[in-house]
Amino acid sequence: MAREIFIERFNKLSRTSTYESITNDINDYFFSKKSNFIEQLIPAIVKEKYDVIKYTRICQFIDAFIFKYKTFTVAHIAAIVFLLLDPSKNLKVKRSDTSKYFTKTSKANSKKLKRLEKETGVDSNGLYSIDEFISLYENVNEVQLDSSTVKQCILDWSFKSLFDQYAKGKSYISDSDVLEGLQKQFKIKEHVNALKVVIRLMDTSRVHKFKLYEFNELCLQIAFVEQKVGINIFSLNVISFRLLDNEYNGFLTLQKYSRFLQKSGFDIKKDNVKKSIKELDSNGDGVLQIDEFIHVSNGLCTSKIPDSFFNNLRARNQTDLKYDSEQPQNMRTTIQILRNDNIKKEKNCNLIRTSITSDEYSKLFDELCPSHKMNMDSLRSALITVIGETNTQALRTALPVIFNVGNINCDGYLDKEEFIILMTPIGKCMKNKVITERDMYEVFFHCVDGDHDGLINSQEVSFLVQQIDGDTLTEEEANDLIRTYDEAGKKELNLEEYLCYFMQLDEIKLDDSEEIKQEKMKRQIAKTFRLIDKDYSKSIEYDEVLNYVINTVGQISQTNKICLSTMFYVCDVDENKSLDPNEFFQFYYLFEYYVDENGEFDYVSIYVELFDMLDVKNEKILPRYIVDKLLEKIGRPESILNFMIKYDLNKKDFIQINEFVLAFCGKSLDDGI
């Protein structure tokens, strides 16, 4: 939330504040004592007077640099100046702009400045490269810069090279290229739909083409947020908010919010948008602040944003980061105004229930609902009676989900039996305590656990996924989900396994110790193994691995298949033509590290790793018999005799790592690959 803080700070400054007083305000915010750093930086963007955009832009860069590099030196000042003077983002700055900047900041008179500029030299278009700018900066200011630091900082916050990979000589790239580039740059594998919304918000053209400066600005906004809170549904909504708030107001009007809904693909009406803003506008100011806006995510509303999320957006350095003991809450409910009423999902209404009795809840049902058809308002009254008004208020955005989970027969009302089944775990999990996300999911678990044996089957899981996430699972998808999280092969999930899925307990956090990260990674790999192992045999054959890889990255070439089979058979230590969980663990690491999301294999790195795995005695060589066995396993038609003649360059009847890589990659390590 650093940007919003800077907007607020600027707006609080008196309209009569002078250039000097605003400059001092920036200095006081970032530094404990008076520094000339700010005075060196300001003229790169502020000509005569500040405005909110210029003020915020400067603050964002300083904030991002201090956070990333944990220090702030003259080299960082020079890098930011270059970035601010390069509006086209071509990694070159105009001589005219540079001259104006140095005129304001340096002690050199105009005659000396012109001489230094002439000595530095520019290209035919009157532009300075990074190296030329650094040289001029040093000469004008009579300082010695760490040029490598300056260049690295500029490249860290410039995305021209990424743009050029897709532009291929053109001056623009398509929105699909933008999506692929962002996923590659920021390693975004989840929440792709939210990322698409971000791209649509940035794309103001009708032809869906991005110029370099537009692409760079989008990457920059993502980078500002990503370094503090990572990429998740909440951070992507922060970026959406900031793209919509292009006037730097610090809030969104009804019109801006409507644009977000339109870009998200929702069927909306003006009155419904007004109603939605009124419901989400917690402070009643008629606009949406950033924390109010983040509760909206592609038609779904989260019940609570973790406190640490906003703290980390404000963090000035990495030691300020905080982490919740629990994952961000994921109680999501449909915002009805965003849905097309004609779209109805078929609901799973065939769950088998074992009745339970409760005189307390039976009596409460009769008091609140004489018609014996309880609606959401009556359920709210029941919750106030059982868990109190404060806790009920905390559950207000999740109430529709609670109602839907309790409405087992999907008729739109709770009968007495459904009410008792719902209220019994609510009373046990939520009464006389501060409600946590785990409490909410535990209630849902017990509601659908029809025979109350502490296990839920695929049909019950499908019902929960539908009511909580709004997704309808096929029978195969439900079985895959169960198998992935079912650690004991029960073909059902217990409470902890169910919580692991819905609360994403295996997700690696930034503050996890290395030991915890390794343990979570092992659990994630074990889940992948169970997903592939459809027959519960606790072993995976090559065809199953191949299908998994194709489903993950798409079709792969014959060369990639050969590499994949080599990985498989080298990891198959016991040579039974299948991978057990331990063998798969090694295979998965190779796949995860050296195969990207587009199915591109890093052959050299893979075969170097495979060589080391085959070289169990660490002799740095592979004897003929090991190579012969490998060729037989992978079905390579070449005989071992021909192989050794061709690749045993030293004629010592063994293969070294260079020769091994050459044989399988067609390239030697000595080629500098």
Backbone hydrogen bonds, N-H to C=O, Kabsch-Sander energy under -0.5 kcal/mol:
donor,donor_aa,acceptor,acceptor_aa,energy
2,A,313,L,-1.3
5,I,1,M,-1.9
6,F,2,A,-2.2
7,I,3,R,-2.2
8,E,4,E,-2.2
9,R,5,I,-2.6
10,F,6,F,-2.4
11,N,7,I,-2.4
12,K,8,E,-1.6
13,L,9,R,-1.0
13,L,10,F,-0.8
17,S,14,S,-2.2
22,I,18,T,-2.2
23,T,19,Y,-2.1
24,N,20,E,-2.3
25,D,21,S,-1.7
26,I,22,I,-2.0
27,N,23,T,-2.1
28,D,24,N,-2.7
29,Y,25,D,-1.7
30,F,26,I,-1.8
31,F,27,N,-2.7
40,Q,36,N,-1.6
41,L,37,F,-1.3
42,I,38,I,-2.7
44,A,41,L,-2.0
45,I,42,I,-2.2
46,V,42,I,-2.7
47,K,45,I,-0.6
55,Y,51,D,-2.7
56,T,52,V,-2.3
57,R,53,I,-2.5
58,I,54,K,-2.2
59,C,55,Y,-2.1
60,Q,56,T,-2.6
61,F,57,R,-2.0
62,I,58,I,-2.4
63,D,59,C,-2.7
64,A,60,Q,-2.6
65,F,61,F,-2.6
66,I,62,I,-2.7
67,F,63,D,-2.1
68,K,64,A,-2.4
69,Y,65,F,-2.9
70,K,66,I,-1.4
77,I,73,T,-1.8
78,A,74,V,-2.4
79,A,75,A,-1.9
80,I,76,H,-2.4
81,V,77,I,-2.7
82,F,78,A,-2.2
83,L,79,A,-2.2
84,L,80,I,-2.6
85,L,81,V,-2.1
86,D,82,F,-0.6
86,D,83,L,-0.6
89,K,86,D,-1.1
93,V,128,Y,-2.0
94,K,85,L,-0.6
95,R,126,G,-2.7
98,T,94,K,-2.3
99,S,95,R,-2.6
100,K,96,S,-1.9
101,Y,97,D,-2.0
102,F,98,T,-2.5
103,T,99,S,-1.9
104,K,100,K,-1.2
104,K,101,Y,-0.6
105,T,101,Y,-1.4
106,S,102,F,-2.5
113,L,109,N,-2.6
114,K,110,S,-2.2
115,R,111,K,-1.7
116,L,112,K,-2.5
117,E,113,L,-2.4
118,K,114,K,-2.3
119,E,115,R,-2.2
120,T,116,L,-1.9
121,G,117,E,-2.1
123,D,127,L,-1.9
126,G,123,D,-2.2
128,Y,93,V,-3.1
133,F,129,S,-2.4
134,I,130,I,-2.5
135,S,131,D,-2.3
136,L,132,E,-2.4
137,Y,133,F,-2.9
138,E,134,I,-2.4
139,N,135,S,-2.2
140,V,136,L,-2.9
141,N,137,Y,-2.2
142,E,138,E,-1.0
143,V,138,E,-1.4
145,L,143,V,-0.6
147,S,145,L,-1.4
149,T,146,D,-0.6
150,V,146,D,-2.1
151,K,147,S,-2.7
152,Q,148,S,-2.3
153,C,149,T,-2.5
154,I,150,V,-2.2
155,L,151,K,-2.5
156,D,152,Q,-2.2
157,W,153,C,-1.2
158,S,155,L,-0.8
163,F,159,F,-2.0
164,D,160,K,-2.9
165,Q,161,S,-1.3
166,Y,162,L,-0.7
166,Y,163,F,-1.2
167,A,163,F,-2.5
168,K,164,D,-1.8
170,K,167,A,-1.8
173,I,210,F,-1.7
175,D,208,H,-1.1
178,V,174,S,-2.0
179,L,175,D,-2.2
180,E,176,S,-2.2
181,G,177,D,-2.9
182,L,178,V,-2.8
183,Q,179,L,-2.3
184,K,180,E,-2.1
185,Q,181,G,-3.0
186,F,182,L,-2.6
187,K,183,Q,-0.6
188,I,183,Q,-1.1
189,K,187,K,-0.7
195,L,191,H,-1.7
196,K,192,V,-2.3
197,V,193,N,-1.7
198,V,194,A,-1.8
199,I,195,L,-2.2
200,R,196,K,-2.5
201,L,197,V,-2.2
202,M,198,V,-1.6
203,D,199,I,-1.9
204,T,202,M,-1.1
210,F,173,I,-3.1
211,K,209,K,-0.5
212,L,171,S,-0.5
215,F,211,K,-2.4
216,N,212,L,-2.9
217,E,213,Y,-1.9
218,L,214,E,-2.1
219,C,215,F,-2.4
220,L,216,N,-2.5
221,Q,217,E,-2.4
222,I,218,L,-2.0
223,A,219,C,-2.8
224,F,220,L,-2.5
225,V,221,Q,-1.3
226,E,222,I,-3.5
227,Q,223,A,-1.8
228,K,225,V,-1.3
229,V,225,V,-2.2
230,G,226,E,-2.0
232,N,230,G,-0.6
236,L,232,N,-2.3
237,N,233,I,-1.3
238,V,234,F,-1.7
239,I,235,S,-2.0
240,S,236,L,-2.1
241,F,237,N,-2.6
242,R,238,V,-2.2
243,L,239,I,-2.2
244,L,240,S,-2.3
245,D,241,F,-2.3
246,N,244,L,-1.8
248,Y,245,D,-1.5
252,L,288,L,-2.1
257,Y,253,T,-2.5
258,S,254,L,-2.4
259,R,255,Q,-1.7
260,F,256,K,-1.8
261,L,257,Y,-2.0
262,Q,258,S,-2.5
263,K,259,R,-2.6
264,S,260,F,-1.4
265,G,262,Q,-1.3
266,F,261,L,-2.2
267,D,338,L,-0.8
268,I,266,F,-0.8
273,V,269,K,-2.2
274,K,270,K,-2.4
275,K,271,D,-2.2
276,S,272,N,-2.5
277,I,273,V,-2.7
278,K,274,K,-2.3
279,E,275,K,-2.0
280,L,276,S,-2.3
281,D,277,I,-2.2
282,S,280,L,-1.7
284,G,281,D,-1.1
288,L,252,L,-2.4
289,Q,287,V,-0.6
293,F,289,Q,-2.6
294,I,290,I,-2.1
295,H,291,D,-0.5
295,H,292,E,-0.7
296,V,293,F,-2.5
297,S,295,H,-0.6
297,S,300,L,-2.6
300,L,297,S,-1.8
301,C,333,T,-1.3
302,T,295,H,-1.0
303,S,331,M,-0.6
309,F,306,P,-1.1
310,F,306,P,-0.8
311,N,307,D,-1.8
312,N,308,S,-2.8
313,L,309,F,-1.6
314,R,310,F,-1.4
315,A,311,N,-0.7
320,D,317,N,-1.6
321,L,318,Q,-1.0
332,R,330,N,-1.1
333,T,301,C,-1.1
335,I,299,G,-1.6
336,Q,334,T,-0.9
338,L,335,I,-2.1
339,R,336,Q,-1.5
341,D,339,R,-0.7
343,I,340,N,-2.3
344,K,342,N,-0.7
349,C,347,K,-1.1
354,T,450,G,-1.4
355,S,353,R,-0.6
362,S,358,S,-2.3
363,K,359,D,-2.3
364,L,360,E,-2.0
365,F,361,Y,-2.2
366,D,362,S,-1.9
367,E,363,K,-2.0
368,L,364,L,-2.2
369,C,365,F,-2.2
372,H,369,C,-1.8
374,M,414,L,-2.4
379,L,375,N,-1.9
380,R,376,M,-2.4
381,S,377,D,-1.9
382,A,378,S,-2.0
383,L,379,L,-2.5
384,I,380,R,-2.1
385,T,381,S,-1.8
386,V,382,A,-2.1
387,I,383,L,-3.1
388,G,383,L,-0.8
388,G,384,I,-1.0
392,T,388,G,-1.8
393,Q,389,E,-2.5
394,A,390,T,-1.9
395,L,391,N,-1.1
396,R,393,Q,-1.5
398,A,395,L,-0.8
399,L,395,L,-1.0
399,L,396,R,-0.6
401,V,398,A,-0.6
402,I,398,A,-2.3
403,F,399,L,-2.7
404,N,400,P,-2.5
405,V,401,V,-2.7
406,G,402,I,-2.1
407,N,403,F,-1.8
408,I,406,G,-2.1
410,C,407,N,-1.5
414,L,374,M,-2.0
415,D,413,Y,-0.6
419,F,415,D,-2.6
420,I,416,K,-2.4
421,I,417,E,-2.3
422,L,418,E,-2.2
423,M,419,F,-2.9
424,T,420,I,-2.1
426,I,422,L,-1.3
427,G,423,M,-2.9
428,K,424,T,-1.6
429,C,425,P,-2.9
430,M,426,I,-2.4
431,K,427,G,-0.8
433,K,430,M,-0.8
435,I,433,K,-0.6
440,M,436,T,-1.5
441,Y,437,E,-2.1
442,E,438,R,-2.5
443,V,439,D,-2.0
444,F,440,M,-1.8
445,F,441,Y,-2.3
446,H,442,E,-2.2
447,C,443,V,-1.9
448,V,444,F,-1.6
449,D,445,F,-1.3
450,G,448,V,-2.2
452,H,449,D,-1.4
456,I,493,L,-2.1
461,V,457,N,-2.4
462,S,458,S,-2.4
463,F,459,Q,-1.9
464,L,460,E,-1.9
465,V,461,V,-2.7
466,Q,462,S,-2.2
467,Q,463,F,-2.4
468,I,464,L,-2.9
469,D,465,V,-1.9
470,G,465,V,-0.8
470,G,466,Q,-0.7
471,D,465,V,-1.2
473,L,471,D,-0.6
478,A,474,T,-2.5
479,N,475,E,-2.2
480,D,476,E,-2.4
481,L,477,E,-2.3
482,I,478,A,-2.4
483,R,479,N,-2.7
484,T,480,D,-2.3
485,Y,481,L,-1.7
486,D,482,I,-1.6
487,E,485,Y,-1.2
489,G,486,D,-0.7
493,L,456,I,-2.4
498,Y,494,N,-2.4
499,L,495,L,-2.6
500,C,496,E,-2.0
501,Y,497,E,-1.3
502,F,498,Y,-2.3
503,M,499,L,-2.8
504,Q,501,Y,-0.5
505,L,500,C,-0.8
506,D,500,C,-0.5
507,E,504,Q,-1.7
512,D,509,K,-1.2
517,K,513,S,-2.8
518,Q,514,E,-2.4
519,E,515,E,-2.1
520,K,516,I,-2.7
521,M,517,K,-2.5
522,K,518,Q,-2.2
523,R,519,E,-2.0
524,Q,520,K,-2.3
525,I,521,M,-2.5
526,A,522,K,-2.4
527,K,523,R,-2.0
528,T,524,Q,-2.0
529,F,525,I,-2.4
530,R,526,A,-2.2
531,L,527,K,-2.2
532,I,528,T,-2.0
533,D,529,F,-2.3
534,K,532,I,-2.3
536,Y,533,D,-1.5
540,I,579,L,-1.9
545,V,541,E,-1.8
546,L,542,Y,-2.9
547,N,543,D,-2.2
548,Y,544,E,-2.0
549,V,545,V,-2.5
550,I,546,L,-2.5
551,N,547,N,-2.4
552,T,548,Y,-1.5
553,V,549,V,-2.9
554,G,550,I,-2.0
561,K,557,S,-2.1
562,I,558,Q,-2.1
563,C,559,T,-2.0
564,L,560,N,-2.8
565,S,561,K,-2.7
566,T,562,I,-2.1
567,M,563,C,-2.4
568,F,564,L,-2.5
569,Y,565,S,-2.6
570,V,566,T,-2.1
571,C,567,M,-1.9
572,D,568,F,-1.1
573,V,571,C,-2.3
575,E,572,D,-1.3
579,L,540,I,-2.8
580,D,578,S,-0.5
584,F,580,D,-2.8
585,F,581,P,-1.5
586,Q,582,N,-1.1
587,F,583,E,-2.0
588,Y,584,F,-3.2
589,Y,585,F,-1.6
590,L,586,Q,-1.7
591,F,587,F,-2.4
592,E,588,Y,-3.3
593,Y,589,Y,-2.3
594,Y,590,L,-2.2
595,V,591,F,-1.4
596,D,600,E,-2.1
599,G,596,D,-2.1
602,D,594,Y,-2.8
603,Y,601,F,-1.5
606,I,602,D,-2.3
607,Y,603,Y,-2.9
608,V,604,V,-2.0
609,E,605,S,-2.1
610,L,606,I,-2.5
611,F,607,Y,-2.2
612,D,608,V,-1.9
613,M,609,E,-1.9
614,L,610,L,-2.4
615,D,611,F,-2.1
616,V,614,L,-2.0
618,N,615,D,-1.7
622,L,655,I,-2.3
624,R,653,D,-1.1
626,I,623,P,-0.6
627,V,623,P,-1.7
628,D,624,R,-2.8
629,K,625,Y,-1.9
630,L,626,I,-2.0
631,L,627,V,-2.6
632,E,628,D,-1.9
633,K,629,K,-2.0
634,I,630,L,-2.3
635,G,631,L,-0.7
636,R,631,L,-1.9
643,F,639,S,-2.4
644,M,640,I,-2.6
645,I,641,L,-2.2
646,K,642,N,-2.2
647,Y,643,F,-2.6
648,D,644,M,-2.2
649,L,647,Y,-2.2
651,K,648,D,-1.4
655,I,622,L,-2.7
657,I,620,K,-0.5
660,F,656,Q,-2.6
661,V,657,I,-2.5
662,L,658,N,-2.2
663,A,659,E,-2.2
664,F,660,F,-1.7
665,C,661,V,-2.7
666,G,661,V,-0.5
666,G,662,L,-1.7
667,K,661,V,-0.7
671,D,668,S,-1.8
672,G,669,L,-1.6
673,I,668,S,-0.6
